[in-house]
Amino acid sequence: MPVLVASDLDRTLIYSSAALALTMPDARAPRLLCVEVHESKPLSFMTETAAGLLTELGDAAVFMPTTTRTRKQYLRINLPGPAPKYAVCANGGHILVDGVTDPDWHAAVTARLAEQCAPLEEVRAHLEATADPLWVRKHRIAEDLFVYLVVERELLPEAWVKELAAWAENRGWTVSLQGRKIYAVPKPLTKSAAVREVARRTGAALTLAAGDSLLDADLLLAADLGWRPGHGELADTEWTAPGITALPERGVLAGERILREFLKGSRGH
């Protein structure tokens, strides 16, 4: 019976140059592999050691990237190892099978959102009306499922984020701040629901997971064992639960450690 490994990508397994946290002396910095290019520029990295571990993991378990990225954003990532058969995109809005969305899953998700929370347009309009152009760089709608802002983090008022979270909560939405992005996501749109569906399809006997943000909490709770790095929203709030290991590593070295834990968990099964 296979082991399913469901892992968040950004700031969990792959890192932008701003998130690498290379705090060691330059001469001792790890060699990095670029795994994403965007607009002809290198964008995301992992250590070469992590790349080797991920290749091993692809042979030892069913490895499934589980991301809030849109399908287009996910498909420009070039991960080492065997191409994953399954991937979760748009925070659970799409299950990709061999790179193609499962239309039945997506239809079921959109029906659930229509029933259980305020419409996307209401949330988009609220962000448009209340976010100050002084610190907002971009307004984005992702896959017609959720919205996010790209902001100047140092200018962003903390009070505004708290007010937005309270407003969204009353409408069945949740707010997450990750690096330079503020996400507003419908509560029924979850990574965990998609992961449970893939666990059912694959007959997985054990599910392992990792993630760093508030949007990963339900993913970690749905797994048998989970890990979170020493950075990100979950670390900042000291979030924990039974079966979850809080790792001390921060930045790109946390990605390496998470892959070691995934391998150990897959082989120990």
VOTIMI-955676 format. One record per atom (N, C-alpha, C): x, y, z; residue in one letter; residue number from 1; atom name. Coordinates in steps of 0.05 Angstrom, whole numbers, plus 5000, padded with zeros to 4 digits. Layout:
BEGIN
    c1    c2    c3  type  seq  atom
     X     Y     Z     A  NUM    CA
...
END
This chain:
BEGIN
    c1    c2    c3  type  seq  atom
  5017  4976  5000     M    1     N
  5000  5000  5000     M    1    CA
  5018  5025  5000     M    1     C
  5014  5043  4982     P    2     N
  5032  5065  4979     P    2    CA
  5031  5086  5002     P    2     C
  5053  5101  5004     V    3     N
  5054  5124  5021     V    3    CA
  5049  5149  5004     V    3     C
  5031  5166  5012     L    4     N
  5026  5191  4998     L    4    CA
  5040  5214  5012     L    4     C
  5057  5229  4997     V    5     N
  5071  5252  5008     V    5    CA
  5059  5277  4995     V    5     C
  5045  5293  5011     A    6     N
  5032  5317  5001     A    6    CA
  5046  5341  5012     A    6     C
  5061  5355  4995     S    7     N
  5077  5377  5006     S    7    CA
  5071  5404  4992     S    7     C
  5068  5425  5008     D    8     N
  5068  5452  4998     D    8    CA
  5095  5456  4984     D    8     C
  5096  5476  4966     L    9     N
  5120  5482  4951     L    9    CA
  5135  5507  4960     L    9     C
  5123  5530  4956     D   10     N
  5137  5555  4962     D   10    CA
  5142  5559  4991     D   10     C
  5168  5564  4998     R   11     N
  5177  5567  5025     R   11    CA
  5174  5542  5042     R   11     C
  5170  5519  5028     T   12     N
  5170  5493  5042     T   12    CA
  5191  5475  5028     T   12     C
  5187  5470  5002     L   13     N
  5207  5455  4987     L   13    CA
  5224  5473  4968     L   13     C
  5212  5494  4957     I   14     N
  5226  5511  4939     I   14    CA
  5225  5540  4949     I   14     C
  5246  5556  4942     Y   15     N
  5250  5582  4955     Y   15    CA
  5259  5603  4934     Y   15     C
  5246  5626  4936     S   16     N
  5256  5649  4920     S   16    CA
  5282  5659  4932     S   16     C
  5297  5675  4917     S   17     N
  5323  5685  4928     S   17    CA
  5319  5700  4954     S   17     C
  5296  5714  4957     A   18     N
  5291  5730  4981     A   18    CA
  5285  5712  5005     A   18     C
  5276  5687  5001     A   19     N
  5268  5669  5023     A   19    CA
  5289  5648  5029     A   19     C
  5312  5648  5016     L   20     N
  5332  5627  5020     L   20    CA
  5344  5626  5048     L   20     C
  5347  5649  5061     A   21     N
  5358  5651  5088     A   21    CA
  5386  5638  5090     A   21     C
  5403  5647  5072     L   22     N
  5431  5637  5072     L   22    CA
  5447  5653  5093     L   22     C
  5445  5644  5118     T   23     N
  5457  5659  5140     T   23    CA
  5486  5650  5146     T   23     C
  5495  5628  5133     M   24     N
  5522  5617  5138     M   24    CA
  5542  5634  5123     M   24     C
  5568  5631  5130     P   25     N
  5589  5645  5114     P   25    CA
  5586  5637  5084     P   25     C
  5592  5656  5066     D   26     N
  5589  5651  5037     D   26    CA
  5602  5625  5028     D   26     C
  5626  5620  5039     A   27     N
  5641  5596  5029     A   27    CA
  5628  5570  5038     A   27     C
  5609  5572  5057     R   28     N
  5596  5547  5067     R   28    CA
  5567  5545  5057     R   28     C
  5559  5564  5040     A   29     N
  5531  5563  5029     A   29    CA
  5528  5539  5012     A   29     C
  5504  5527  5013     P   30     N
  5499  5503  4996     P   30    CA
  5497  5509  4967     P   30     C
  5504  5490  4950     R   31     N
  5500  5494  4921     R   31    CA
  5470  5493  4915     R   31     C
  5461  5510  4898     L   32     N
  5432  5513  4893     L   32    CA
  5425  5504  4864     L   32     C
  5402  5493  4861     L   33     N
  5391  5485  4835     L   33    CA
  5367  5503  4830     L   33     C
  5366  5516  4807     C   34     N
  5343  5532  4799     C   34    CA
  5321  5513  4788     C   34     C
  5297  5515  4800     V   35     N
  5275  5497  4792     V   35    CA
  5252  5512  4779     V   35     C
  5254  5539  4776     E   36     N
  5233  5554  4764     E   36    CA
  5245  5579  4751     E   36     C
  5238  5584  4726     V   37     N
  5245  5608  4711     V   37    CA
  5219  5622  4704     V   37     C
  5218  5649  4708     H   38     N
  5195  5664  4701     H   38    CA
  5204  5690  4687     H   38     C
  5192  5695  4664     E   39     N
  5200  5718  4648     E   39    CA
  5230  5719  4644     E   39     C
  5241  5695  4637     S   40     N
  5270  5692  4631     S   40    CA
  5289  5697  4654     S   40     C
  5277  5697  4679     K   41     N
  5294  5701  4703     K   41    CA
  5291  5677  4722     K   41     C
  5314  5669  4735     P   42     N
  5312  5648  4755     P   42    CA
  5295  5657  4778     P   42     C
  5276  5641  4787     L   43     N
  5257  5650  4808     L   43    CA
  5258  5633  4833     L   43     C
  5259  5606  4830     S   44     N
  5257  5589  4854     S   44    CA
  5280  5568  4854     S   44     C
  5288  5561  4878     F   45     N
  5312  5544  4882     F   45    CA
  5307  5523  4903     F   45     C
  5323  5502  4902     M   46     N
  5327  5484  4924     M   46    CA
  5356  5476  4924     M   46     C
  5366  5465  4946     T   47     N
  5394  5457  4947     T   47    CA
  5397  5432  4928     T   47     C
  5422  5428  4919     E   48     N
  5427  5405  4902     E   48    CA
  5422  5379  4918     E   48     C
  5428  5380  4944     T   49     N
  5423  5357  4962     T   49    CA
  5393  5351  4963     T   49     C
  5377  5372  4966     A   50     N
  5348  5369  4966     A   50    CA
  5338  5357  4940     A   50     C
  5350  5365  4918     A   51     N
  5342  5355  4892     A   51    CA
  5346  5325  4890     A   51     C
  5369  5316  4901     G   52     N
  5375  5287  4902     G   52    CA
  5355  5272  4920     G   52     C
  5348  5284  4943     L   53     N
  5329  5272  4961     L   53    CA
  5301  5270  4948     L   53     C
  5293  5291  4934     L   54     N
  5267  5290  4921     L   54    CA
  5266  5269  4899     L   54     C
  5287  5265  4885     T   55     N
  5288  5244  4865     T   55    CA
  5285  5216  4878     T   55     C
  5298  5212  4900     E   56     N
  5295  5187  4916     E   56    CA
  5267  5183  4925     E   56     C
  5255  5205  4935     L   57     N
  5228  5204  4945     L   57    CA
  5207  5196  4924     L   57     C
  5212  5206  4899     G   58     N
  5194  5199  4877     G   58    CA
  5193  5169  4872     G   58     C
  5214  5155  4879     D   59     N
  5214  5125  4876     D   59    CA
  5203  5111  4901     D   59     C
  5203  5125  4924     A   60     N
  5196  5112  4949     A   60    CA
  5166  5116  4957     A   60     C
  5154  5136  4945     A   61     N
  5126  5144  4953     A   61    CA
  5112  5157  4930     A   61     C
  5086  5162  4933     V   62     N
  5071  5178  4914     V   62    CA
  5074  5207  4923     V   62     C
  5092  5221  4909     F   63     N
  5098  5249  4916     F   63    CA
  5078  5268  4902     F   63     C
  5064  5284  4917     M   64     N
  5043  5301  4905     M   64    CA
  5047  5330  4914     M   64     C
  5057  5348  4896     P   65     N
  5058  5376  4902     P   65    CA
  5030  5386  4909     P   65     C
  5028  5402  4930     T   66     N
  5002  5411  4940     T   66    CA
  5004  5441  4946     T   66     C
  4995  5457  4927     T   67     N
  5002  5486  4927     T   67    CA
  4977  5504  4923     T   67     C
  4981  5529  4932     T   68     N
  4961  5550  4927     T   68    CA
  4965  5562  4900     T   68     C
  4987  5556  4887     R   69     N
  4992  5567  4860     R   69    CA
  4970  5560  4841     R   69     C
  4966  5577  4821     T   70     N
  4948  5569  4799     T   70    CA
  4961  5547  4782     T   70     C
  4946  5535  4765     R   71     N
  4957  5514  4748     R   71    CA
  4980  5525  4731     R   71     C
  4977  5548  4720     K   72     N
  4997  5560  4703     K   72    CA
  5023  5565  4719     K   72     C
  5020  5575  4743     Q   73     N
  5044  5581  4760     Q   73    CA
  5057  5554  4768     Q   73     C
  5041  5534  4774     Y   74     N
  5053  5508  4781     Y   74    CA
  5068  5495  4758     Y   74     C
  5056  5497  4734     L   75     N
  5068  5482  4711     L   75    CA
  5094  5494  4701     L   75     C
  5101  5518  4710     R   76     N
  5128  5528  4703     R   76    CA
  5150  5519  4722     R   76     C
  5143  5505  4743     I   77     N
  5163  5493  4761     I   77    CA
  5174  5467  4748     I   77     C
  5200  5463  4749     N   78     N
  5212  5440  4738     N   78    CA
  5227  5425  4760     N   78     C
  5211  5408  4774     L   79     N
  5223  5394  4797     L   79    CA
  5240  5370  4788     L   79     C
  5261  5364  4803     P   80     N
  5277  5340  4797     P   80    CA
  5261  5314  4804     P   80     C
  5270  5292  4792     G   81     N
  5257  5266  4798     G   81    CA
  5234  5260  4779     G   81     C
  5220  5238  4784     P   82     N
  5198  5230  4766     P   82    CA
  5176  5251  4766     P   82     C
  5163  5256  4743     A   83     N
  5141  5275  4742     A   83    CA
  5118  5265  4760     A   83     C
  5108  5281  4778     P   84     N
  5087  5272  4796     P   84    CA
  5061  5265  4780     P   84     C
  5050  5242  4786     K   85     N
  5024  5235  4773     K   85    CA
  5002  5254  4781     K   85     C
  5002  5261  4807     Y   86     N
  4981  5278  4818     Y   86    CA
  4993  5304  4828     Y   86     C
  4978  5326  4826     A   87     N
  4986  5351  4838     A   87    CA
  4960  5366  4846     A   87     C
  4961  5381  4868     V   88     N
  4939  5397  4877     V   88    CA
  4946  5426  4873     V   88     C
  4930  5441  4858     C   89     N
  4934  5469  4852     C   89    CA
  4911  5486  4863     C   89     C
  4915  5512  4863     A   90     N
  4894  5531  4871     A   90    CA
  4882  5524  4898     A   90     C
  4900  5515  4917     N   91     N
  4892  5509  4945     N   91    CA
  4871  5487  4947     N   91     C
  4870  5469  4927     G   92     N
  4851  5447  4927     G   92    CA
  4829  5450  4906     G   92     C
  4830  5473  4892     G   93     N
  4809  5477  4871     G   93    CA
  4813  5459  4847     G   93     C
  4838  5450  4842     H   94     N
  4843  5432  4820     H   94    CA
  4860  5409  4829     H   94     C
  4853  5385  4821     I   95     N
  4870  5362  4823     I   95    CA
  4880  5356  4795     I   95     C
  4906  5357  4790     L   96     N
  4917  5351  4764     L   96    CA
  4925  5321  4764     L   96     C
  4918  5307  4743     V   97     N
  4925  5279  4738     V   97    CA
  4942  5279  4713     V   97     C
  4968  5272  4715     D   98     N
  4986  5274  4693     D   98    CA
  4985  5301  4679     D   98     C
  4983  5322  4696     G   99     N
  4984  5350  4686     G   99    CA
  4958  5362  4676     G   99     C
  4937  5346  4677     V  100     N
  4911  5355  4667     V  100    CA
  4890  5355  4690     V  100     C
  4874  5377  4691     T  101     N
  4855  5380  4713     T  101    CA
  4833  5358  4711     T  101     C
  4824  5350  4735     D  102     N
  4802  5331  4737     D  102    CA
  4776  5348  4737     D  102     C
  4760  5348  4716     P  103     N
  4737  5366  4714     P  103    CA
  4715  5360  4735     P  103     C
  4712  5334  4742     D  104     N
  4691  5327  4762     D  104    CA
  4698  5339  4789     D  104     C
  4724  5337  4797     W  105     N
  4732  5348  4822     W  105    CA
  4728  5378  4823     W  105     C
  4736  5392  4802     H  106     N
  4734  5421  4801     H  106    CA
  4704  5429  4802     H  106     C
  4687  5415  4788     A  107     N
  4658  5422  4789     A  107    CA
  4647  5419  4817     A  107     C
  4655  5397  4831     A  108     N
  4645  5393  4858     A  108    CA
  4655  5415  4877     A  108     C
  4679  5424  4873     V  109     N
  4690  5445  4890     V  109    CA
  4675  5471  4886     V  109     C
  4671  5479  4860     T  110     N
  4658  5504  4855     T  110    CA
  4628  5504  4865     T  110     C
  4616  5481  4864     A  111     N
  4588  5479  4875     A  111    CA
  4588  5483  4905     A  111     C
  4608  5472  4918     R  112     N
  4610  5475  4947     R  112    CA
  4615  5504  4955     R  112     C
  4632  5518  4940     L  113     N
  4637  5546  4946     L  113    CA
  4612  5563  4943     L  113     C
  4597  5558  4921     A  114     N
  4573  5573  4916     A  114    CA
  4553  5571  4939     A  114     C
  4552  5547  4951     E  115     N
  4534  5542  4973     E  115    CA
  4542  5554  4999     E  115     C
  4569  5553  5005     Q  116     N
  4578  5557  5033     Q  116    CA
  4591  5584  5039     Q  116     C
  4597  5601  5020     C  117     N
  4610  5626  5027     C  117    CA
  4603  5649  5008     C  117     C
  4610  5673  5017     A  118     N
  4605  5696  5001     A  118    CA
  4618  5694  4974     A  118     C
  4606  5706  4953     P  119     N
  4618  5704  4926     P  119    CA
  4645  5719  4923     P  119     C
  4661  5709  4905     L  120     N
  4687  5720  4899     L  120    CA
  4685  5750  4893     L  120     C
  4665  5758  4878     E  121     N
  4663  5786  4869     E  121    CA
  4660  5805  4893     E  121     C
  4646  5796  4914     E  122     N
  4642  5813  4938     E  122    CA
  4669  5818  4952     E  122     C
  4685  5797  4953     V  123     N
  4711  5799  4966     V  123    CA
  4730  5815  4949     V  123     C
  4730  5811  4923     R  124     N
  4748  5826  4905     R  124    CA
  4741  5856  4907     R  124     C
  4715  5863  4907     A  125     N
  4707  5891  4909     A  125    CA
  4716  5903  4935     A  125     C
  4714  5888  4957     H  126     N
  4722  5898  4983     H  126    CA
  4752  5905  4983     H  126     C
  4768  5887  4972     L  127     N
  4797  5891  4971     L  127    CA
  4803  5916  4954     L  127     C
  4789  5918  4931     E  128     N
  4793  5941  4913     E  128    CA
  4787  5967  4928     E  128     C
  4766  5967  4944     A  129     N
  4757  5991  4958     A  129    CA
  4775  5999  4982     A  129     C
  4786  5979  4995     T  130     N
  4800  5985  5021     T  130    CA
  4830  5984  5020     T  130     C
  4842  5970  5000     A  131     N
  4871  5968  4999     A  131    CA
  4883  5994  4987     A  131     C
  4903  6004  5000     D  132     N
  4914  6030  4992     D  132    CA
  4935  6026  4969     D  132     C
  4931  6041  4947     P  133     N
  4950  6038  4925     P  133    CA
  4979  6045  4933     P  133     C
  4982  6059  4956     L  134     N
  5009  6065  4966     L  134    CA
  5025  6040  4971     L  134     C
  5012  6019  4980     W  135     N
  5027  5994  4986     W  135    CA
  5018  5969  4970     W  135     C
  4998  5972  4954     V  136     N
  4990  5950  4936     V  136    CA
  5003  5952  4909     V  136     C
  5016  5931  4901     R  137     N
  5029  5931  4874     R  137    CA
  5011  5917  4853     R  137     C
  4997  5896  4861     K  138     N
  4980  5882  4842     K  138    CA
  4955  5870  4856     K  138     C
  4932  5871  4842     H  139     N
  4908  5856  4850     H  139    CA
  4906  5832  4831     H  139     C
  4902  5808  4842     R  140     N
  4900  5784  4825     R  140    CA
  4876  5767  4832     R  140     C
  4863  5756  4812     I  141     N
  4843  5735  4816     I  141    CA
  4856  5709  4806     I  141     C
  4854  5688  4823     A  142     N
  4867  5663  4816     A  142    CA
  4846  5642  4809     A  142     C
  4846  5634  4784     E  143     N
  4829  5611  4775     E  143    CA
  4800  5616  4780     E  143     C
  4791  5641  4783     D  144     N
  4763  5647  4791     D  144    CA
  4755  5634  4817     D  144     C
  4774  5629  4834     L  145     N
  4768  5615  4860     L  145    CA
  4775  5633  4884     L  145     C
  4797  5648  4883     F  146     N
  4805  5664  4906     F  146    CA
  4820  5689  4895     F  146     C
  4827  5707  4914     V  147     N
  4840  5732  4906     V  147    CA
  4866  5735  4923     V  147     C
  4885  5750  4911     Y  148     N
  4908  5758  4928     Y  148    CA
  4919  5784  4918     Y  148     C
  4933  5797  4937     L  149     N
  4947  5823  4931     L  149    CA
  4976  5818  4933     L  149     C
  4991  5832  4916     V  150     N
  5021  5833  4919     V  150    CA
  5026  5861  4931     V  150     C
  5040  5861  4954     V  151     N
  5043  5886  4970     V  151    CA
  5072  5893  4975     V  151     C
  5076  5918  4983     E  152     N
  5102  5926  4994     E  152    CA
  5100  5920  5024     E  152     C
  5113  5899  5033     R  153     N
  5109  5889  5060     R  153    CA
  5116  5910  5082     R  153     C
  5137  5925  5077     E  154     N
  5145  5944  5098     E  154    CA
  5126  5968  5101     E  154     C
  5109  5973  5081     L  155     N
  5089  5994  5083     L  155    CA
  5061  5984  5091     L  155     C
  5058  5958  5092     L  156     N
  5032  5946  5097     L  156    CA
  5023  5950  5126     L  156     C
  5000  5963  5132     P  157     N
  4991  5966  5159     P  157    CA
  4981  5940  5171     P  157     C
  4992  5932  5194     E  158     N
  4984  5907  5207     E  158    CA
  4954  5908  5214     E  158     C
  4945  5931  5222     A  159     N
  4917  5934  5230     A  159    CA
  4898  5928  5206     A  159     C
  4906  5936  5182     W  160     N
  4889  5931  5159     W  160    CA
  4886  5900  5154     W  160     C
  4908  5886  5158     V  161     N
  4907  5856  5153     V  161    CA
  4888  5844  5174     V  161     C
  4889  5853  5199     K  162     N
  4871  5842  5220     K  162    CA
  4842  5849  5214     K  162     C
  4837  5874  5205     E  163     N
  4810  5882  5198     E  163    CA
  4799  5865  5175     E  163     C
  4816  5861  5155     L  164     N
  4808  5844  5132     L  164    CA
  4802  5816  5141     L  164     C
  4818  5805  5158     A  165     N
  4814  5777  5168     A  165    CA
  4787  5775  5182     A  165     C
  4780  5795  5199     A  166     N
  4755  5794  5213     A  166    CA
  4731  5797  5194     A  166     C
  4734  5815  5174     W  167     N
  4713  5819  5154     W  167    CA
  4709  5793  5138     W  167     C
  4731  5780  5130     A  168     N
  4729  5756  5114     A  168    CA
  4717  5733  5129     A  168     C
  4725  5731  5154     E  169     N
  4715  5709  5172     E  169    CA
  4685  5708  5172     E  169     C
  4672  5731  5173     N  170     N
  4643  5733  5174     N  170    CA
  4630  5725  5148     N  170     C
  4646  5722  5127     R  171     N
  4635  5715  5101     R  171    CA
  4644  5687  5092     R  171     C
  4656  5672  5110     G  172     N
  4665  5645  5103     G  172    CA
  4691  5644  5088     G  172     C
  4707  5665  5091     W  173     N
  4733  5666  5078     W  173    CA
  4755  5668  5099     W  173     C
  4780  5661  5091     T  174     N
  4803  5663  5109     T  174    CA
  4825  5680  5095     T  174     C
  4841  5693  5112     V  175     N
  4863  5711  5102     V  175    CA
  4890  5700  5110     V  175     C
  4909  5700  5092     S  176     N
  4936  5690  5098     S  176    CA
  4956  5709  5086     S  176     C
  4976  5717  5102     L  177     N
  4998  5735  5093     L  177    CA
  5023  5718  5089     L  177     C
  5033  5717  5064     Q  178     N
  5057  5700  5058     Q  178    CA
  5076  5717  5042     Q  178     C
  5098  5725  5055     G  179     N
  5118  5741  5041     G  179    CA
  5105  5767  5033     G  179     C
  5105  5772  5007     R  180     N
  5093  5797  4996     R  180    CA
  5065  5793  4985     R  180     C
  5052  5771  4992     K  181     N
  5025  5766  4982     K  181    CA
  5006  5763  5006     K  181     C
  4982  5775  5002     I  182     N
  4960  5771  5020     I  182    CA
  4938  5756  5005     I  182     C
  4931  5732  5015     Y  183     N
  4911  5716  5003     Y  183    CA
  4885  5718  5017     Y  183     C
  4863  5719  5002     A  184     N
  4836  5716  5013     A  184    CA
  4824  5691  4999     A  184     C
  4818  5671  5015     V  185     N
  4811  5644  5004     V  185    CA
  4785  5634  5018     V  185     C
  4766  5624  5002     P  186     N
  4742  5613  5015     P  186    CA
  4749  5590  5033     P  186     C
  4736  5589  5056     K  187     N
  4743  5568  5076     K  187    CA
  4739  5540  5065     K  187     C
  4718  5534  5049     P  188     N
  4714  5507  5039     P  188    CA
  4735  5499  5018     P  188     C
  4751  5518  5008     L  189     N
  4772  5512  4988     L  189    CA
  4797  5504  5003     L  189     C
  4801  5477  5006     T  190     N
  4823  5468  5023     T  190    CA
  4841  5448  5009     T  190     C
  4866  5448  5016     K  191     N
  4885  5428  5007     K  191    CA
  4877  5401  5018     K  191     C
  4867  5400  5043     S  192     N
  4862  5374  5056     S  192    CA
  4841  5358  5042     S  192     C
  4820  5371  5031     A  193     N
  4799  5356  5017     A  193    CA
  4810  5343  4993     A  193     C
  4827  5357  4978     A  194     N
  4839  5346  4954     A  194    CA
  4858  5323  4961     A  194     C
  4873  5327  4982     V  195     N
  4892  5306  4990     V  195    CA
  4877  5280  4999     V  195     C
  4855  5284  5013     R  196     N
  4839  5260  5021     R  196    CA
  4829  5245  4997     R  196     C
  4821  5260  4976     E  197     N
  4811  5248  4952     E  197    CA
  4833  5232  4938     E  197     C
  4857  5243  4936     V  198     N
  4879  5228  4923     V  198    CA
  4888  5204  4940     V  198     C
  4887  5207  4967     A  199     N
  4893  5184  4984     A  199    CA
  4873  5162  4979     A  199     C
  4848  5169  4975     R  200     N
  4827  5149  4969     R  200    CA
  4833  5135  4942     R  200     C
  4840  5151  4922     R  201     N
  4845  5140  4895     R  201    CA
  4870  5122  4894     R  201     C
  4890  5129  4910     T  202     N
  4915  5114  4908     T  202    CA
  4915  5091  4929     T  202     C
  4896  5090  4947     G  203     N
  4896  5070  4968     G  203    CA
  4919  5074  4988     G  203     C
  4927  5099  4992     A  204     N
  4950  5104  5009     A  204    CA
  4944  5095  5038     A  204     C
  4964  5081  5049     A  205     N
  4962  5071  5076     A  205    CA
  4971  5092  5096     A  205     C
  4987  5111  5087     L  206     N
  4999  5132  5104     L  206    CA
  5002  5157  5088     L  206     C
  4994  5180  5100     T  207     N
  4998  5206  5087     T  207    CA
  5017  5223  5103     T  207     C
  5037  5234  5090     L  208     N
  5057  5252  5102     L  208    CA
  5053  5280  5090     L  208     C
  5057  5301  5105     A  209     N
  5053  5328  5094     A  209    CA
  5072  5348  5106     A  209     C
  5076  5370  5092     A  210     N
  5092  5393  5103     A  210    CA
  5081  5419  5091     A  210     C
  5084  5440  5107     G  211     N
  5075  5467  5098     G  211    CA
  5083  5487  5118     G  211     C
  5083  5513  5109     D  212     N
  5093  5535  5127     D  212    CA
  5071  5555  5133     D  212     C
  5049  5556  5118     S  213     N
  5030  5578  5122     S  213    CA
  5004  5570  5134     S  213     C
  4988  5590  5141     L  214     N
  4961  5585  5152     L  214    CA
  4944  5567  5133     L  214     C
  4948  5571  5107     L  215     N
  4933  5555  5088     L  215    CA
  4942  5525  5087     L  215     C
  4964  5519  5101     D  216     N
  4974  5491  5103     D  216    CA
  4965  5477  5129     D  216     C
  4953  5492  5147     A  217     N
  4945  5479  5173     A  217    CA
  4927  5456  5169     A  217     C
  4906  5459  5152     D  218     N
  4887  5437  5148     D  218    CA
  4900  5413  5133     D  218     C
  4920  5420  5116     L  219     N
  4935  5398  5103     L  219    CA
  4950  5382  5123     L  219     C
  4964  5395  5142     L  220     N
  4979  5381  5162     L  220    CA
  4961  5365  5181     L  220     C
  4938  5376  5187     L  221     N
  4919  5362  5205     L  221    CA
  4907  5337  5191     L  221     C
  4906  5338  5165     A  222     N
  4894  5315  5150     A  222    CA
  4914  5292  5147     A  222     C
  4940  5297  5151     A  223     N
  4961  5277  5147     A  223    CA
  4964  5260  5173     A  223     C
  4977  5237  5169     D  224     N
  4984  5221  5192     D  224    CA
  5008  5233  5207     D  224     C
  5026  5244  5192     L  225     N
  5050  5257  5203     L  225    CA
  5055  5282  5187     L  225     C
  5063  5304  5201     G  226     N
  5068  5329  5186     G  226    CA
  5092  5344  5198     G  226     C
  5104  5361  5181     W  227     N
  5127  5377  5189     W  227    CA
  5122  5406  5180     W  227     C
  5131  5425  5197     R  228     N
  5131  5453  5189     R  228    CA
  5159  5465  5194     R  228     C
  5168  5482  5176     P  229     N
  5195  5494  5179     P  229    CA
  5195  5515  5201     P  229     C
  5219  5525  5207     G  230     N
  5223  5544  5229     G  230    CA
  5216  5573  5220     G  230     C
  5205  5576  5197     H  231     N
  5197  5603  5187     H  231    CA
  5167  5601  5178     H  231     C
  5156  5624  5171     G  232     N
  5128  5624  5161     G  232    CA
  5107  5630  5182     G  232     C
  5082  5632  5172     E  233     N
  5060  5639  5190     E  233    CA
  5056  5619  5213     E  233     C
  5059  5593  5207     L  234     N
  5054  5573  5228     L  234    CA
  5076  5574  5249     L  234     C
  5101  5579  5241     A  235     N
  5122  5582  5261     A  235    CA
  5119  5608  5277     A  235     C
  5111  5629  5263     D  236     N
  5108  5655  5277     D  236    CA
  5087  5654  5298     D  236     C
  5066  5638  5294     T  237     N
  5045  5636  5314     T  237    CA
  5049  5611  5332     T  237     C
  5071  5597  5329     E  238     N
  5078  5573  5345     E  238    CA
  5056  5553  5343     E  238     C
  5044  5551  5319     W  239     N
  5022  5531  5315     W  239    CA
  5033  5503  5316     W  239     C
  5018  5486  5330     T  240     N
  5025  5457  5331     T  240    CA
  5001  5440  5335     T  240     C
  5004  5414  5332     A  241     N
  4982  5395  5336     A  241    CA
  4995  5368  5339     A  241     C
  4980  5348  5349     P  242     N
  4991  5321  5351     P  242    CA
  5000  5311  5324     P  242     C
  5023  5298  5323     G  243     N
  5033  5287  5298     G  243    CA
  5049  5307  5281     G  243     C
  5050  5332  5290     I  244     N
  5064  5353  5275     I  244    CA
  5091  5358  5288     I  244     C
  5112  5359  5272     T  245     N
  5139  5365  5283     T  245    CA
  5146  5393  5273     T  245     C
  5154  5410  5292     A  246     N
  5163  5437  5286     A  246    CA
  5194  5436  5283     A  246     C
  5203  5440  5259     L  247     N
  5232  5438  5253     L  247    CA
  5246  5464  5260     L  247     C
  5271  5463  5269     P  248     N
  5286  5488  5275     P  248    CA
  5297  5502  5250     P  248     C
  5301  5486  5228     E  249     N
  5313  5498  5205     E  249    CA
  5295  5519  5191     E  249     C
  5309  5540  5181     R  250     N
  5295  5561  5167     R  250    CA
  5306  5564  5139     R  250     C
  5290  5574  5120     G  251     N
  5299  5578  5093     G  251    CA
  5304  5552  5078     G  251     C
  5321  5554  5058     V  252     N
  5324  5531  5039     V  252    CA
  5334  5506  5053     V  252     C
  5348  5508  5075     L  253     N
  5357  5484  5089     L  253    CA
  5334  5469  5103     L  253     C
  5312  5484  5108     A  254     N
  5288  5471  5119     A  254    CA
  5276  5452  5098     A  254     C
  5277  5461  5072     G  255     N
  5267  5444  5051     G  255    CA
  5283  5417  5050     G  255     C
  5309  5419  5053     E  256     N
  5325  5395  5053     E  256    CA
  5318  5377  5077     E  256     C
  5315  5388  5100     R  257     N
  5308  5372  5124     R  257    CA
  5280  5359  5120     R  257     C
  5261  5374  5109     I  258     N
  5234  5363  5105     I  258    CA
  5235  5338  5087     I  258     C
  5251  5340  5066     L  259     N
  5254  5317  5047     L  259    CA
  5267  5293  5061     L  259     C
  5286  5298  5079     R  260     N
  5298  5276  5094     R  260    CA
  5277  5262  5111     R  260     C
  5260  5279  5124     E  261     N
  5238  5268  5141     E  261    CA
  5218  5252  5124     E  261     C
  5211  5262  5101     F  262     N
  5192  5248  5083     F  262    CA
  5204  5220  5075     F  262     C
  5230  5220  5069     L  263     N
  5242  5194  5061     L  263    CA
  5242  5175  5084     L  263     C
  5250  5185  5107     K  264     N
  5250  5168  5131     K  264    CA
  5223  5156  5137     K  264     C
  5202  5174  5135     G  265     N
  5175  5165  5140     G  265    CA
  5165  5145  5120     G  265     C
  5173  5149  5094     S  266     N
  5164  5131  5073     S  266    CA
  5177  5104  5075     S  266     C
  5202  5104  5082     R  267     N
  5217  5078  5084     R  267    CA
  5211  5063  5110     R  267     C
  5204  5078  5130     G  268     N
  5198  5066  5156     G  268    CA
  5170  5053  5157     G  268     C
  5155  5059  5136     H  269     N
  5127  5049  5136     H  269    CA
  5126  5018  5132     H  269     C
END
